Amino acid sequence: RELSAWVPREKDALLFQARDGGIIADKSKTFMRVVDALKLNDGIIDRRDKVVFHTLRHTFGSWAAQRGVPLQVIAELMGHDTITITKRYAKLAPDQKRRAMAHIDSMFHEATPDL
């Protein structure tokens, strides 16, 4: 949520711009300057809990899975070579199987009207 205030609203705008307004060469370094400015890692001791540049990718995958985006689509958008890596996000969307079964159930009901 803290980053949402920094997200540009223009379609092709850059989230992390160089100081001269162009494309930055080292996104990770710029990202960490923003994280430091927002104090996102203040008080966090365990390095596994710290916000790093890769956090953006993981957040994207997590949010996509939670919103029901199919894992194959997430894999393609994230550039994963295999679905195996993407499956780590499946646990974030437990309702997908239930929704799929509900669709299948409704297909059977539509195919077999009451006599």
C-alpha positions as CSV (number, residue, x, y, z in Angstrom):
1,R,0.0,0.0,0.0
2,E,2.8,2.4,0.7
3,L,4.1,2.0,-2.8
4,S,0.7,2.8,-4.3
5,A,1.2,6.5,-3.8
6,W,4.3,6.3,-5.9
7,V,2.7,4.4,-8.9
8,P,2.3,6.7,-11.9
9,R,-1.2,6.9,-13.3
10,E,-0.1,7.5,-16.9
11,K,-0.1,4.3,-19.0
12,D,3.5,4.4,-20.2
13,A,5.0,6.2,-17.2
14,L,8.0,4.6,-15.3
15,L,7.6,3.6,-11.7
16,F,11.4,4.0,-11.0
17,Q,12.8,6.8,-13.1
18,A,16.4,8.0,-13.4
19,R,17.0,11.3,-11.7
20,D,17.1,12.9,-15.1
21,G,13.6,11.4,-15.8
22,G,14.9,8.7,-18.2
23,I,15.2,4.9,-17.8
24,I,17.4,3.9,-14.9
25,A,20.2,1.4,-15.3
26,D,20.1,-0.1,-11.9
27,K,16.4,-0.6,-10.9
28,S,17.3,-2.5,-7.8
29,K,19.4,0.4,-6.3
30,T,16.7,2.9,-7.1
31,F,14.0,0.6,-5.6
32,M,16.1,0.3,-2.4
33,R,16.3,4.1,-2.1
34,V,12.5,4.2,-2.2
35,V,12.2,1.3,0.3
36,D,14.6,3.2,2.6
37,A,12.7,6.5,2.1
38,L,9.4,4.7,3.0
39,K,11.2,2.9,5.9
40,L,9.6,-0.4,4.8
41,N,12.4,-2.4,6.3
42,D,12.8,-0.5,9.5
43,G,12.7,-2.8,12.5
44,I,12.8,-6.0,10.4
45,I,15.6,-8.3,11.5
46,D,15.0,-11.5,9.5
47,R,16.3,-10.8,6.0
48,R,13.6,-13.1,4.6
49,D,11.0,-10.6,5.7
50,K,12.7,-7.6,4.1
51,V,11.3,-5.8,1.1
52,V,13.6,-6.3,-1.9
53,F,13.2,-5.7,-5.6
54,H,12.1,-9.3,-6.1
55,T,9.2,-8.6,-3.7
56,L,7.5,-6.8,-6.6
57,R,7.5,-10.0,-8.7
58,H,6.3,-12.1,-5.9
59,T,3.6,-9.6,-5.0
60,F,2.4,-9.6,-8.7
61,G,2.2,-13.4,-8.8
62,S,0.5,-13.5,-5.4
63,W,-2.1,-10.9,-6.2
64,A,-2.8,-12.4,-9.7
65,A,-3.4,-15.9,-8.1
66,Q,-5.6,-14.4,-5.4
67,R,-7.7,-12.8,-8.1
68,G,-8.2,-16.0,-9.9
69,V,-5.8,-15.5,-12.8
70,P,-5.0,-19.0,-14.1
71,L,-1.5,-20.3,-13.2
72,Q,-0.6,-20.8,-16.8
73,V,-1.3,-17.1,-17.5
74,I,0.7,-16.0,-14.4
75,A,3.6,-18.2,-15.6
76,E,3.5,-16.6,-19.0
77,L,3.3,-13.1,-17.6
78,M,6.1,-13.7,-15.2
79,G,8.3,-15.4,-17.8
80,H,8.6,-18.7,-16.0
81,D,10.0,-21.5,-18.2
82,T,7.8,-24.1,-16.5
83,I,4.6,-24.1,-14.5
84,T,6.5,-25.7,-11.6
85,I,7.8,-22.4,-10.3
86,T,4.4,-20.8,-10.7
87,K,2.7,-23.5,-8.6
88,R,3.9,-21.9,-5.4
89,Y,1.2,-19.3,-6.0
90,A,-1.6,-22.0,-6.2
91,K,-2.0,-22.1,-2.4
92,L,-3.1,-18.5,-2.5
93,A,-6.1,-19.4,-4.6
94,P,-7.8,-22.4,-2.9
95,D,-11.2,-21.3,-4.1
96,Q,-10.2,-21.9,-7.8
97,K,-10.8,-25.6,-7.6
98,R,-14.2,-25.0,-5.9
99,R,-15.2,-22.5,-8.6
100,A,-14.1,-24.9,-11.3
101,M,-16.2,-27.7,-9.8
102,A,-19.2,-25.4,-9.5
103,H,-18.9,-24.6,-13.3
104,I,-18.7,-28.2,-14.1
105,D,-21.7,-28.9,-11.9
106,S,-23.7,-26.2,-13.6
107,M,-22.7,-27.6,-17.0
108,F,-24.2,-31.0,-16.0
109,H,-27.4,-29.3,-14.8
110,E,-27.8,-27.4,-18.0
111,A,-27.2,-30.6,-20.1
112,T,-29.8,-32.6,-18.1
113,P,-32.9,-30.5,-17.7
114,D,-35.6,-31.7,-15.3
115,L,-37.9,-34.3,-16.9
